Each structure stands twice: as C-alpha cells, then as structure tokens.
Amino acid sequence: MRPLPLPDPGHPPLTGPRRLLLRQARRQAGVLAGATAVSVVGNVAAALLPWQLGRVVDHGLDAGLGRELWLGCAGFAALGMVQVGANVWGHRLEVENWLRAAFAASQQVGHHVTRTGDAVTAELPTGEVVATVATDALRLGEVYAILPRLVGGVAAYLTLTALLLRTSVPLGLLVLLGLPVVVGVLSLLVPALQRRQAAQREATGRLTTLGADTVSGLRILRGIGGEDVFAERYRRQSQVVREAGVRVSQTQSLLDALQTLLPGMFLAVVVWAGARLALAGDITAGQLVSFYGFAAFLTQPLWTASEAIRVVTRAVVGARRIIRVLAVPVAGSDDPVAPAAPPAPGEPLVDEASGVVVRPGRMTALVGADPDETARIALRLGRLGPSAREHVPGPDGAGTADGGRTAGAGDVPLSRVRWGRTLLHELRLAEVRGRVVVAESTPHLFTGRLADELDVRGGAGRDELLAALTTADAQDVLDSVPGGLDGEVEEKGRSLSGGQRQRVALARALLTGAEVLVLVEPTSAVDAHTEARIARRLADARQGATTVVVTASPLVLDVADEVALVDGGRVVATGTHRALVAARDAAGAAYRAVVSRTEDPGQDDPGTTDRTEDRREAARR
C-alpha cells in the first residue's frame, strides 16, 4: 500500500471528466493492471466451474468412484481454490485502487484550494468545495474499484461464449447477443440518472454552505433574533435536497429493479433453450447442467455491468465538480513571464489610482468617509485588488467592449501600484507576499495550537510571541485558551470574543516581520481604552518600519506619522492628525466629520456615540 498523502498530487487535465479519469488511471496503472489480471483469473475460474461440473456428470459417473470422478472433483476443487484466492487478493487491490484515486483527488483539491487565495470563495460556495472532497472524490475512486471486476466479467463472458459455441451454436449465439441487449437496455437510464444526480449534488452543496454559514454565525443570529429565519431557509433547502433525492431514487429504483428482472429473464430463456436441446438429444445431461450453471453465473457480470453504469455516472458528475474547483486560478497565475527585479528595501509604495504614497519607515494612516474605499486601496497595496485590466472612469465615462473604460487622460489601472520604479504586478506574487502583508478587518483563525496560530512563518521564540501579544493587548487570550500558548484554538476561534480574535490576528500580523505591514481596521472591535494602548504600542513596535493603517479612530490616527484623507477614491489632503483637525479649509471640515462624526469642531454632535466619548476620554488621559 502506498503511503498517503502523495508527495506530489500532480496537475490533472481540466478539459473534461474523461481525460481526468484516464489521467488518474495512468498514474495508478500498475495497481490497476494487477487488480485487473487477478479479476480476470478469478472470473474465468468461476465461469469454468459449471463446465467442469458438466464434465464430471457426463464422464465421471460412468465408472462410479473411479479415477475419472476423482480427477474431475480435483479439477473442480482446484478451480474453486483459484477463485477464492483471486477474490481475496482482488478485493485487496480493488480497495487500494479506490483509496489511491479517491485520496489523490482529495489531495489535489486541497492542495489547489490552498494556493487560490480568496479566489475560490469568490467563485464557489464553501459547501461546494467541502462536498467535492467529502463526496465527489470518493465517488471518483469507485470507478477504479469496479473497473477490474468489469474487465474480469467481460473475460468470463467471452470464455463462456466460446464454450457454448463449441457445444451448441444457437445457444452460444443466444448468450453472445442476449447479454449486450440486456446491458444496452440498462444503459438507457444513464442520461436521466446523471441529470438527476447532478441536480441533487448541486442542491446538497447549497445546503452544506447554508448550514456552515448558519453555524458560524449562530452567535450573531441569536443576538438579532434571526435563528427562526435561517432555520426556515435551511428547512426549505433541505426539502429541495429531499425532493432531488426522491427523483434520483425513482430512477435508481427502476435501474435496480431492472438489474434483477432482466438477468432473471435472461437466465430463464437460456435454461429453457438448453432444456429443449437436451430433450431433443442435441446436448447431454452434463451439458444441460453446465448451461444452467453458465446462465446462473452470467447474472454476476450482468450485475457488475449495471453497477458500473451507476458508478461511472456518479463519477462523471463528481469529476465535473472537481474540475470546477481545480479550474479556479491559483494566486500568482497572472505573474509575468519575465518578472521584474525586486525593488530595494526602503523604496516608497505608490497607488497611482488614488495618489496614496506610503513612505518607507513611517506609519501612514488612510481615512475616508467610505471605509470600503480606503480598504480597497489597502488591498491594492498588497496586490489583492482588481486586475490590471480594470480602469477607473475617464472624463467622458465611456466604457470599452470588455466592460472596462476607454483609455483616456483620466484612466488609471486600478491595480497600478508602483514600488519604487517597479509596478507591483510586474513582480512575482511570492515576492510581494513575502514582503507585503495585508491583515484584513475580518480576522480568520484556524484550529491548532495558539503558538502555531501566531507564528505562521515559523522561527519566532516564546518571548517574541508574548511581546506580540503584549503589543496587541491580547494577554487575556492566554487565560481564555486553556494551556496558554500551547493550548488549542477552536475552529474559527469561536471560543474567543470578537475583540480577542481581532487582537490575536494583529499579533499574528506583527510576528510576520513584514517589510510593509498593511492593517485594515485593526481596532474596530475593541473598546477605547484598549484601543489607546494598542495604538501607542503599535507605533513603538513598528518604529522605523513601513506601516499602513486603515482607520477612522482618532486614537490610532494620532500616533500615525502621516494621515491621508481619501474622498471619491483620491487623496484630497495629507498631514498629521492634529494638523488636519486644526485645518479650517474644506478638507479639514471633511476630516473632522469623519473622525468625530460632527460637522462643527467646536460643538459636540448630539448623535455622537458613547464609544466616541470613551475614545476622547482615553485620548485626554
């Protein structure tokens, strides 16, 4: 048995299910050939048992317990032992074929998904990807388990046909032509079964996604009283899956019934024809016994053929789903053929679409009335924004045929970010990811040791982990996780509060030691006093390092070396937080409106929240 996982799952073709299945067959050709050879031996031995029994009846009983009878019985026993041995080893090899194919497909999907970044979640629901690994990969593996049995059944069928033709041409032709007719009738149900299984598979994927979303957001649903609404959605989707399953079972039950009916009718016809030939004296009594045994044995390859139809049908549906996941482009697939030379450390990072300039060794804050707008700029700085083919509107607002905009004086590619003299999209993505780290506003935590969760790049010592937690004011997490740094973080960090998850994510980002660290709303889920401590410690920890922070918090803005006010996708003012607050022009008024939620800096806004008051108190302290 080959150890799993495989060192290299490879890159399967994505042109269709047929090529995907053939490629996997070639990868495990040795085990597949061995299983097929054993299956052929076992099936032919089983097919010859009735023939040997007929010979014993015709020739071994004439002289009583004589030499002919003993030799005939010995031959019968030998064939039985060959069949038993072949079945034992055949089953072992079939299981190995199934495991290799199924787990290779699972590993291919898992390996691919880890390299797609957020593209896979943008194109496919989570439940679809999960069902691909949990269901479709296993069904694909079933093809390689049943294929040796199918080939062995065909070999036995051809062997029996030759024996029958030697004994009786009409009976041999009946078997030779009748079996394909039975299989052909069963195959008529394949298209309908395939369509209904595909519909059920799609509905099941949607149900899995809905269930995962409901469970992950259960705390929020309870807070807003939305459990009943989502439970009703889940119930409706469950009914859709049930109805699709009923439609599949209708076709499947018809196929199962025909699997029993048609081989039974075929057996009856063969026995009836053989009996008439025996009564007419055209065949002997032993040959009639053999014919009956042959007919009974033929139900096995018939069942295998109909089962193969069902397995291949499900595998084709599953292969299409696997191809759909594998077709999602991996991160860095748009890397240039000849990447540019990496910029030297200390070069400025410039987003030409907005005018944001990130100067080396300084903390730059981005603030705007639309937080999504500033977040998009931050993502572009880490090459996570739209593709270079997308453009902002030109002066005339005219659009191009491909959905973009006509190139004009006002058109700038959205992802045209320059690092020194080099455009960011001209570099290898791995180079950008290694030097620029973007921590988004929604933290994603994984299951595992807290120390491993924090030290994603490896190499950090225990003191460094504790220092990062201190900077993020996340020491309380050590008490919330049993075992501290060696304790286990539950799935998605659900045992932690929203603020704790955000602070752990901030500590994780700090530990990367990135040359350029981009933080999107790193303190949005904490109270004002905690925010003030984080702001001071963050400024100290990143002293002399390039840092970008997207925030509207005065506490964080006050420690930034430079603040850029963004409006309409463009920088309209820059300066320190205090200078912008004190400015008496339109930009100053807009800035004050964003950071204090008031139009008049000398008068508190009646709608100001308690959270803003807490921040002011913390700032005074």
VEXMAR-640051 format. One record per residue (C-alpha): x, y, z; residue in three letters. Coordinates in steps of 0.02 Angstrom, whole numbers. Each point is the difference from the previous one (the first is absolute). Example, Ala and Ser with C-alpha at 12.3 -4.5 7.8 and 13.67 -1.06 7.14 Angstrom:
# VEXMAR-640051
615	-225	390	ALA .
69	172	-33	SER .
# end
This chain:
# VEXMAR-640051
0	0	0	MET .
71	169	-49	ARG .
15	124	145	PRO .
-115	149	-7	LEU .
0	146	-29	PRO .
91	-7	-165	LEU .
160	105	-13	PRO .
-70	85	-155	ASP .
-185	-13	-47	PRO .
42	66	-173	GLY .
-100	114	-115	HIS .
-147	-93	-80	PRO .
-73	55	-168	PRO .
-154	109	13	LEU .
-72	-28	-174	THR .
-131	-126	56	GLY .
-43	-147	113	PRO .
64	-129	-125	ARG .
178	69	-4	ARG .
0	23	188	LEU .
-48	-183	27	LEU .
126	-63	-129	LEU .
139	102	77	ARG .
-32	-75	171	GLN .
-5	-175	-77	ALA .
173	28	-73	ARG .
67	60	168	ARG .
-51	-164	83	GLN .
20	-111	-153	ALA .
102	-131	93	GLY .
-126	-34	138	VAL .
-144	13	-124	LEU .
82	-126	-116	ALA .
34	-119	145	GLY .
-179	10	62	ALA .
-64	-28	-177	THR .
110	-153	-27	ALA .
-56	-76	165	VAL .
-181	38	-41	SER .
14	-83	-171	VAL .
75	-157	79	VAL .
-133	-7	135	GLY .
-147	30	-118	ASN .
60	-125	-130	VAL .
27	-130	137	ALA .
-178	31	63	ALA .
-68	-12	-178	ALA .
88	-168	-27	LEU .
-77	-79	156	LEU .
-165	-44	-88	PRO .
97	-67	-149	TRP .
104	-113	115	GLN .
-157	-57	91	LEU .
-80	-49	-166	GLY .
153	-102	-46	ARG .
-10	-91	168	VAL .
-184	-40	-32	VAL .
31	-64	-176	ASP .
163	-95	25	HIS .
38	-20	184	GLY .
-154	-98	53	LEU .
11	-141	-127	ASP .
127	-100	102	ALA .
-61	48	174	GLY .
134	60	124	LEU .
137	-23	-127	GLY .
147	97	-63	ARG .
-103	111	-117	GLU .
-114	55	141	LEU .
144	39	119	TRP .
94	96	-134	LEU .
-159	96	-44	GLY .
-31	44	182	CYS .
182	51	22	ALA .
-13	115	-151	GLY .
-162	72	70	PHE .
84	33	169	ALA .
153	78	-85	ALA .
-109	122	-95	LEU .
-90	44	162	GLY .
163	33	90	MET .
61	111	-142	VAL .
-162	97	9	GLN .
13	23	189	VAL .
181	56	-7	GLY .
-34	119	-143	ALA .
-150	75	91	ASN .
102	31	158	VAL .
144	86	-90	TRP .
-117	83	-123	GLY .
-99	82	139	HIS .
161	63	80	ARG .
60	75	-163	LEU .
-171	75	-38	GLU .
-1	89	168	VAL .
176	64	-34	GLU .
-56	65	-170	ASN .
-149	86	81	TRP .
105	79	138	LEU .
136	60	-118	ARG .
-120	84	-120	ALA .
-115	72	134	ALA .
137	71	110	PHE .
101	61	-148	ALA .
-152	100	-57	ALA .
-28	64	178	SER .
182	51	13	GLN .
-5	86	-170	GLN .
-151	102	54	VAL .
75	42	170	GLY .
170	43	-74	HIS .
-80	109	-133	HIS .
-119	92	117	VAL .
144	50	114	THR .
83	87	-148	ARG .
-152	93	-67	THR .
-9	129	140	GLY .
-172	77	13	ASP .
-41	-37	-182	ALA .
-82	-168	41	VAL .
-122	79	123	THR .
-40	135	-126	ALA .
-48	-128	-133	GLU .
-68	-147	101	LEU .
-97	-17	163	PRO .
91	-83	144	THR .
-120	-147	1	GLY .
39	-37	-182	GLU .
186	-18	38	VAL .
-33	-105	156	VAL .
-118	-117	-94	ALA .
130	-19	-138	THR .
123	-75	124	VAL .
-126	-92	109	ALA .
-105	-77	-138	THR .
59	26	-179	ASP .
178	-62	28	ALA .
-64	-162	78	LEU .
-119	-29	-145	ARG .
139	28	-124	LEU .
102	-133	89	GLY .
-141	-127	-19	GLU .
33	-5	-188	VAL .
171	-78	26	TYR .
-71	-126	124	ALA .
-134	-65	-118	ILE .
101	9	-162	LEU .
102	-161	34	PRO .
-162	-93	42	ARG .
-78	62	-161	LEU .
149	-57	-105	VAL .
0	-167	90	GLY .
-186	-21	-35	GLY .
27	36	-184	VAL .
141	-129	-7	ALA .
-113	-130	82	ALA .
-141	44	-120	TYR .
112	-27	-151	LEU .
64	-165	73	THR .
-177	-64	25	LEU .
-52	56	-173	THR .
142	-101	-76	ALA .
-48	-155	101	LEU .
-183	18	-45	LEU .
38	23	-185	LEU .
104	-160	2	ARG .
-145	-94	78	THR .
-151	81	-84	SER .
8	141	-125	VAL .
-181	60	30	PRO .
26	3	188	LEU .
168	86	-17	GLY .
-74	134	-113	LEU .
-143	24	124	LEU .
124	37	139	VAL .
117	101	-112	LEU .
-137	115	-62	LEU .
-119	-1	147	GLY .
118	68	131	LEU .
44	161	-96	PRO .
-186	29	-27	VAL .
-31	-9	188	VAL .
143	119	37	VAL .
-60	118	-138	GLY .
-174	9	75	VAL .
74	42	171	LEU .
110	136	-76	SER .
-154	91	-65	LEU .
-30	63	177	LEU .
174	76	15	VAL .
-35	176	-71	PRO .
-153	27	111	ALA .
91	-66	153	LEU .
150	111	-36	GLN .
-106	157	-15	ARG .
-94	-35	161	ARG .
159	-43	96	GLN .
79	163	-59	ALA .
-151	99	61	ALA .
4	-89	168	GLN .
187	31	16	ARG .
-22	186	-32	GLU .
-143	12	126	ALA .
102	-94	130	THR .
146	121	-23	GLY .
-115	148	29	ARG .
-71	-82	156	LEU .
176	-30	68	THR .
45	182	-31	THR .
-158	62	85	LEU .
31	-113	150	GLY .
181	55	18	ALA .
-49	184	-12	ASP .
-138	-22	129	THR .
111	-90	125	VAL .
145	123	-19	SER .
-117	148	25	GLY .
-109	-77	136	LEU .
56	125	133	ARG .
-47	147	-112	ILE .
-165	-81	-49	LEU .
-46	-20	182	ARG .
45	180	34	GLY .
-116	66	-135	ILE .
-133	-134	22	GLY .
27	-74	-173	GLY .
8	-184	46	GLU .
-177	-35	-62	ASP .
30	83	-167	VAL .
158	-100	-36	PHE .
-79	-159	67	ALA .
-142	25	-124	GLU .
125	26	-141	ARG .
90	-159	49	TYR .
-164	-94	9	ARG .
-50	58	-175	ARG .
169	-47	-73	GLN .
-11	-169	90	SER .
-164	-30	-88	GLN .
81	43	-167	VAL .
136	-129	36	VAL .
-131	-127	53	ARG .
-103	27	-158	GLU .
157	-15	-108	ALA .
45	-160	95	GLY .
-174	-71	-32	VAL .
19	34	-186	ARG .
169	-87	1	VAL .
-71	-148	97	SER .
-142	-18	-125	GLN .
122	-24	-142	THR .
119	-101	108	GLN .
-139	-116	61	SER .
-53	-32	-179	LEU .
180	-42	-44	LEU .
15	-114	153	ASP .
-161	-89	-47	ALA .
60	-27	-177	LEU .
165	-64	68	GLN .
-98	-143	78	THR .
-137	-22	-130	LEU .
100	-1	-162	LEU .
138	-121	57	PRO .
-135	-113	72	GLY .
-95	0	-165	MET .
161	-31	-94	PHE .
40	-148	114	LEU .
-174	-72	-28	ALA .
17	13	-189	VAL .
171	-84	-1	VAL .
-60	-143	111	VAL .
-157	-23	-104	TRP .
100	-7	-161	ALA .
125	-121	77	GLY .
-138	-114	65	ALA .
-79	-11	-173	ARG .
168	-45	-75	LEU .
24	-135	133	ALA .
-172	-73	-33	LEU .
38	-4	-185	ALA .
162	-94	34	GLY .
110	139	-68	ASP .
92	20	165	ILE .
39	-118	144	THR .
-63	9	179	ALA .
170	63	58	GLY .
-3	136	-131	GLN .
-174	52	60	LEU .
69	14	177	VAL .
142	105	-68	SER .
-120	112	-96	PHE .
-103	30	156	TYR .
158	43	98	GLY .
58	113	-140	PHE .
-164	93	-2	ALA .
1	19	189	ALA .
180	63	-4	PHE .
-39	127	-135	LEU .
-110	96	122	THR .
162	53	87	GLN .
80	91	-149	PRO .
-171	70	-41	LEU .
-13	72	176	TRP .
178	65	-11	THR .
-38	86	-166	ALA .
-156	86	69	SER .
94	48	158	GLU .
141	71	-107	ALA .
-129	107	-90	ILE .
-58	72	166	ARG .
178	27	65	VAL .
64	82	-159	VAL .
-154	113	-7	THR .
32	64	176	ARG .
186	14	-34	ALA .
-27	108	-155	VAL .
-111	117	102	VAL .
132	6	137	GLY .
142	25	-124	ALA .
-88	151	-74	ARG .
-13	75	175	ARG .
183	-37	36	ILE .
51	82	-164	ILE .
-105	152	46	ARG .
101	21	161	VAL .
167	-36	-84	LEU .
-40	127	-136	ALA .
6	143	126	VAL .
164	91	-41	PRO .
136	-10	132	VAL .
70	155	78	ALA .
144	61	-107	GLY .
-66	-78	-160	SER .
8	173	-77	ASP .
185	18	40	ASP .
99	72	-146	PRO .
103	-120	-104	VAL .
155	104	35	ALA .
-23	76	175	PRO .
79	167	38	ALA .
144	14	121	ALA .
-62	23	179	PRO .
12	178	67	PRO .
133	37	128	ALA .
-54	20	182	PRO .
-54	176	44	GLY .
-89	41	-163	GLU .
-168	93	12	PRO .
-161	-89	-44	LEU .
-118	105	-108	VAL .
-179	-37	-50	ASP .
-16	104	-158	GLU .
-190	-15	-9	ALA .
-27	87	167	SER .
161	96	22	GLY .
43	-88	163	VAL .
188	4	34	VAL .
67	-118	133	VAL .
169	65	53	ARG .
125	-125	69	PRO .
29	-9	186	GLY .
-158	97	42	ARG .
-175	-40	60	MET .
-128	61	-128	THR .
-185	3	43	ALA .
-140	-1	-128	LEU .
-167	73	49	VAL .
-158	37	-98	GLY .
-187	18	17	ALA .
-19	-164	-95	ASP .
100	-135	93	PRO .
-17	-121	-146	ASP .
87	126	-111	GLU .
154	12	110	THR .
-2	-189	28	ALA .
8	-27	-189	ARG .
154	111	-10	ILE .
82	-100	139	ALA .
-37	-163	-90	LEU .
76	67	-160	ARG .
159	43	94	LEU .
18	-187	33	GLY .
-51	-50	-177	ARG .
-167	-60	60	LEU .
-104	125	-99	GLY .
-84	-10	-171	PRO .
96	-56	-153	SER .
108	117	-101	ALA .
-126	-5	-143	ARG .
-130	95	101	GLU .
-1	189	-8	HIS .
-75	147	90	VAL .
-119	108	-104	PRO .
76	120	-124	GLY .
-61	176	-22	PRO .
-137	-51	-120	ASP .
-48	-155	101	GLY .
-1	-103	-159	ALA .
16	-187	19	GLY .
96	-125	-104	THR .
-68	-157	-77	ALA .
78	-109	135	ASP .
-92	91	137	GLY .
144	115	45	GLY .
22	183	-46	ARG .
69	87	-151	THR .
183	44	28	ALA .
8	187	22	GLY .
84	133	99	ALA .
-92	-46	158	GLY .
18	-187	-15	ASP .
119	-86	119	VAL .
5	-190	24	PRO .
-73	-40	171	LEU .
142	-116	45	SER .
137	116	-64	ARG .
100	7	159	VAL .
181	51	-16	ARG .
134	-58	121	TRP .
149	110	-33	GLY .
19	-8	-190	ARG .
-85	-168	-17	THR .
-185	-33	-24	LEU .
-67	-121	129	LEU .
-81	-115	-130	HIS .
169	-16	-88	GLU .
71	-92	151	LEU .
-25	-182	46	ARG .
-147	-19	119	LEU .
109	-100	120	ALA .
118	149	11	GLU .
-143	117	42	VAL .
-76	-118	128	ARG .
168	-23	85	GLY .
29	187	23	ARG .
-175	75	10	VAL .
-125	-70	126	VAL .
-181	57	-1	VAL .
-104	-38	155	ALA .
-182	22	-46	GLU .
-135	63	117	SER .
-84	-169	22	THR .
122	-114	91	PRO .
6	-184	-50	HIS .
66	-118	131	LEU .
34	-185	-25	PHE .
-4	-153	111	THR .
165	-42	84	GLY .
124	56	133	ARG .
-8	184	41	LEU .
189	13	-25	ALA .
-16	-74	-175	ASP .
-146	115	-37	GLU .
107	151	42	LEU .
166	-54	-78	ASP .
-61	-35	-177	VAL .
173	23	-77	ARG .
92	-99	132	GLY .
156	44	96	GLY .
-72	113	135	ALA .
51	-39	178	GLY .
-114	-3	151	ARG .
56	173	54	ASP .
-40	71	-171	GLU .
-174	-78	5	LEU .
-34	77	169	LEU .
67	168	-57	ALA .
-117	0	-151	ALA .
-148	-44	112	LEU .
48	144	114	THR .
8	122	-145	THR .
-174	-57	-54	ALA .
-59	10	181	ASP .
-50	-183	-14	ALA .
74	-71	160	GLN .
-175	-46	58	ASP .
-9	-126	-143	VAL .
128	-106	92	LEU .
-128	-19	140	ASP .
-144	-33	-120	SER .
92	-143	-88	VAL .
33	-145	120	PRO .
187	-34	-8	GLY .
47	175	-56	GLY .
118	-1	-150	LEU .
-5	-190	-3	ASP .
-190	-4	10	GLY .
-115	-41	-145	GLU .
-96	136	-93	VAL .
-171	-64	-50	GLU .
-68	10	-176	GLU .
-6	181	-60	LYS .
49	52	177	GLY .
-181	-17	55	ARG .
50	-15	184	SER .
71	178	-9	LEU .
-95	163	-6	SER .
0	107	-156	GLY .
125	120	79	GLY .
114	-142	52	GLN .
-1	-75	-174	ARG .
44	170	-74	GLN .
145	24	122	ARG .
68	-175	-33	VAL .
-6	39	-186	ALA .
95	162	32	LEU .
134	-93	99	ALA .
12	-127	-140	ARG .
27	138	-128	ALA .
134	83	106	LEU .
95	-164	17	LEU .
20	-15	-188	THR .
129	140	11	GLY .
-60	63	-168	ALA .
97	135	-88	GLU .
-167	85	-35	VAL .
-143	-38	119	LEU .
-176	52	-53	VAL .
-133	-6	137	LEU .
-183	24	-43	VAL .
-104	60	149	GLU .
110	-93	127	PRO .
-92	71	153	THR .
-181	9	-57	SER .
-60	-134	124	ALA .
85	64	159	VAL .
-48	133	126	ASP .
80	172	4	ALA .
120	-33	145	HIS .
66	-159	-81	THR .
11	93	-166	GLU .
107	136	77	ALA .
122	-127	71	ARG .
10	-93	-165	ILE .
30	161	-97	ALA .
148	52	109	ARG .
77	-174	2	ARG .
-25	-23	-187	LEU .
91	162	-37	ALA .
144	-53	112	ASP .
9	-177	-71	ALA .
2	61	-181	ARG .
118	146	30	GLN .
106	19	-157	GLY .
-102	-130	-96	ALA .
-123	34	-140	THR .
-178	-15	62	THR .
-169	44	-75	VAL .
-155	8	110	VAL .
-177	21	-65	VAL .
-101	76	141	THR .
-114	143	51	ALA .
49	-9	183	SER .
78	162	67	PRO .
100	-103	124	LEU .
89	-96	-138	VAL .
9	149	-119	LEU .
87	103	134	ASP .
152	-117	5	VAL .
18	-8	-190	ALA .
142	94	-81	ASP .
-112	50	-145	GLU .
-187	-6	-31	VAL .
-75	-3	-175	ALA .
-182	52	-19	LEU .
-84	-92	-143	VAL .
-158	62	-86	ASP .
-70	-70	-162	GLY .
145	-118	-17	GLY .
132	137	3	ARG .
109	75	136	VAL .
-64	177	34	VAL .
107	46	149	ALA .
152	-63	96	THR .
81	47	163	GLY .
4	-50	182	THR .
-161	-35	91	HIS .
10	159	104	ARG .
42	108	-150	ALA .
-150	-66	-98	LEU .
-115	24	149	VAL .
59	180	18	ALA .
-14	39	-187	ALA .
-138	126	-41	ARG .
-23	-42	-182	ASP .
-122	-121	-82	ALA .
118	-147	21	ALA .
15	36	185	GLY .
-189	5	19	ALA .
-16	-164	-93	ALA .
134	-79	107	TYR .
-81	57	162	ARG .
-167	-67	-62	ALA .
77	-171	-25	VAL .
102	-17	159	VAL .
-122	83	121	SER .
-166	-25	-91	ARG .
-40	186	16	THR .
-5	143	-123	GLU .
49	133	129	ASP .
163	-31	91	PRO .
-49	116	140	GLY .
-164	-85	42	GLN .
-32	-181	41	ASP .
-116	-91	-117	ASP .
-159	-52	93	PRO .
11	-167	-88	GLY .
176	-37	57	THR .
11	-174	72	THR .
62	-49	171	ASP .
144	-88	-86	ARG .
61	167	-71	THR .
-11	80	174	GLU .
103	-144	71	ASP .
131	29	-134	ARG .
12	185	41	ARG .
19	-39	185	GLU .
136	-127	-38	ALA .
88	127	-112	ALA .
-3	132	138	ARG .
76	-126	120	ARG .
# end
